[in-house]
């Protein structure tokens, strides 16, 4: 990786792209510190602390901007939500599916629809936040003008972030939205490491201090290695293309493969499951609903990741079981709408390709379904292990940090993808230079 970066910096175009990306990210982080007008940020900060883990997952995606109610409080979350919704609707709505198959022009139309939907979601989210905080007394003045200004500010901030992400994609390096999401998560890590230092290292004797540091580094290293292995793991299905006569020549006969990523659904199952389980706590906190200490309180504790491995709350294990089941269900669901074995089998048949030992057509489709079910299961089990490691240390030892397995998967995935894009740009440049000579 470091060799790739070193070689890339020697190429002017790539170096300029990296510098452009760097300066855009500075703008993103500076904007996260500018408070939205009309908000009592000090009182609101104290209120957000009461959310605990139910807010931490969402706040990490905004780099702390949400809890500070800055002009970038919504960050890239409306765009990410919009992208997922459009991707799901592409399977359900024939018009969107047709656009998806229309090549470059179709993708441009889908991108435009995604932008409009993300702006609409930003307006809805900012309206919900502003009205809720106004009713709770966290605005300097709760009137139409103040509410309108805050909604416009938050929506404009989210739209500007989306625009910056697209500029990174066009003039910088890598997928701009993904890079902004990654830098938001990374920006929270220094504070998390400081919390770990305060909880487990500060004030200890030399032996306990050394043991604590070794354990913390070992957990981070093991989790990171598992994430890298999970992101790079691929199941290659061999494909053979039959020979055929074209003119006076024999063509075909080559071998290839269908690459199936083990982690086919990425972090989508974790995002869906975590968001779904945090909704009740967010609603209760936002509207100040009294739960008491009965069954309702135990249900909320079961939905909160902080209690899952806490020995004082054994009933919270039910929440962990629900979380695992939701991850498995969402992994199969999301994979089923992003990978179509029937379409792959038909394309192979049309192109004269076949899987050795498997007949073309329906048998190929059944074989791909069988392999896909195994791959998805292995991938989601690996995903759950990676995600649960930080949750275990959080519940058992009280190591409360905003980043976890989900964040590491996003960070590692974005870094790997960015490095691949840099390498592809270098290869294209080398080919261009060779042809020009």
Number of C-alpha atoms within 10 A of each C-alpha: 11 8 8 13 15 11 15 19 16 10 13 10 16 21 18 15 19 21 15 16 23 15 11 20 21 12 12 22 20 11 18 25 16 15 17 21 18 17 24 18 19 10 12 18 15 11 14 16 12 11 16 15 19 22 21 20 21 20 23 24 26 28 27 24 23 22 22 23 24 24 25 31 29 28 33 26 22 25 25 17 15 22 19 15 14 19 19 14 15 19 15 12 11 11 11 20 16 13 17 19 11 13 10 11 12 16 15 14 15 20 14 12 15 22 19 15 19 25 19 16 20 27 20 15 17 23 19 14 17 23 17 15 19 19 11 14 15 21 23 13 14 18 11 8 11 18 23 13 15 22 24 17 20 27 28 18 24 27 23 16 25 24 15 20 25 15 18 24 18 13 16 22 24 23 18 26 22 21 22 27 23 24 18 24 24 17 15 19 16 10 12 16 13 13 16 19 17 12 16 18 19 13 11 13 9 10 8 14 15 13 13 18 14 12 11 18 12 12 14 17 12 13 22 18 14 18 25 16 14 23 21 13 16 17 14 13 14 13 16 17 19 14 13 12 9 9 7 6 8 10 13 16 13 11 13 14 12 14 12 18 19 25 24 26 22 22 20 17 26 24 16 14 19 21 16 13 21 19 14 15 20 17 11 14 17 17 12 10 10 10 12 9 8 8 10 12 12 16 16 19 20 24 25 20 25 23 25 26 22 19 12 11 15 12 17 23 19 14 20 20 13 14 22 18 13 18 24 20 14 19 25 18 13 18 19 17 14 14 15 13 19 16 12 16 23 17 14 19 16 12 12 16 22 22 22 13 7 13 13 18 18 14 13 23 20 15 15 20 17 12 14 22 14 11 19 22 17 15 24 27 16 18 28 18 17 23 21 21 16 20 24 18 18 20 19 15 13 17 20 20 22 22 18 20 24 23 20 21 24 20 20 17 21 20 17 16 14 18 19 15 15 21 17 12 17 18 12 12 15 12 12 11 10 9 8 7 6
